[in-house]
């Protein structure tokens, strides 16, 4: 199985990626061996995952999520702040 995932960084920013092993990938991010972006923003916390049959589907979804606005991502992961 392939996964698209979102982690929330210590600074509140969101990072999206894809993997075949979510637990191992989050551990790598938190060990400073994940993406360059998350290395200085540790620890990260897993906030969203999607399952996909193929690597191509997971990578396509990663690309689509990365093109979303922050507000759209927050809505998708259920952390949208209410107005007012």
C-alpha positions as CSV (number, residue, x, y, z in Angstrom):
1,X,0.0,0.0,0.0
2,X,1.1,3.6,-0.7
3,X,0.2,6.6,1.4
4,X,-0.1,10.3,1.1
5,X,0.4,12.0,4.5
6,X,0.4,15.4,6.2
7,X,2.5,16.2,9.3
8,X,2.2,19.3,11.4
9,X,5.6,20.8,12.3
10,X,6.5,22.3,15.6
11,X,6.0,25.8,14.1
12,X,2.5,24.9,13.0
13,X,3.3,24.6,9.3
14,X,2.1,21.6,7.3
15,X,4.3,19.2,5.3
16,X,2.8,16.8,2.7
17,X,4.6,13.7,1.4
18,X,4.1,10.1,0.3
19,X,5.5,6.8,1.6
20,X,4.9,3.1,1.8
21,X,5.4,3.1,5.6
22,X,3.8,6.0,7.4
23,X,5.2,5.1,10.9
24,X,8.7,4.7,9.6
25,X,8.5,8.0,7.6
26,X,7.3,10.0,10.6
27,X,10.1,8.5,12.7
28,X,12.6,9.5,10.0
29,X,11.2,13.1,10.0
30,X,11.5,13.3,13.8
31,X,15.1,11.9,13.6
32,X,16.1,14.6,11.2
33,X,16.4,12.2,8.3
34,X,13.2,13.1,6.5
35,X,12.8,16.1,4.3
36,X,15.0,19.1,4.5
37,X,11.9,21.2,5.3
38,X,11.0,19.2,8.4
39,X,14.6,18.9,9.7
40,X,14.6,22.3,11.4
41,X,10.9,22.1,12.4
42,X,10.9,19.0,14.6
43,X,9.1,17.4,16.2
44,X,6.4,16.7,13.6
45,X,3.0,15.1,14.3
46,X,1.1,13.0,11.9
47,X,-2.3,14.7,11.2
48,X,-3.6,13.0,8.0
49,X,-3.2,10.0,5.8
50,X,-4.8,8.5,2.7
51,X,-4.3,5.1,1.2
52,X,-3.5,4.5,-2.4
53,X,-3.0,1.3,-4.4
54,X,-0.1,2.7,-6.5
55,X,2.9,4.9,-6.0
56,X,1.7,7.1,-8.9
57,X,-1.7,7.7,-7.2
58,X,0.0,8.6,-3.9
59,X,2.4,11.0,-5.7
60,X,-0.4,12.6,-7.7
61,X,-2.4,13.2,-4.6
62,X,0.7,14.6,-2.8
63,X,1.1,17.1,-5.7
64,X,-2.6,18.0,-5.5
65,X,-2.5,18.6,-1.8
66,X,0.7,20.7,-2.1
67,X,-1.1,23.0,-4.5
68,X,-3.9,23.6,-2.0
69,X,-4.0,26.7,0.2
70,X,-3.3,26.4,3.9
71,X,-7.0,27.0,4.6
72,X,-8.0,24.1,2.3
73,X,-5.5,21.8,4.0
74,X,-6.7,22.8,7.5
75,X,-10.3,22.1,6.4
76,X,-9.3,18.7,4.9
77,X,-7.6,17.6,8.2
78,X,-10.4,19.0,10.3
79,X,-8.4,21.8,11.9
80,X,-10.1,24.7,10.3
81,X,-10.4,27.7,12.6
82,X,-13.8,29.2,12.8
83,X,-14.3,32.8,11.8
84,X,-15.2,35.3,14.5
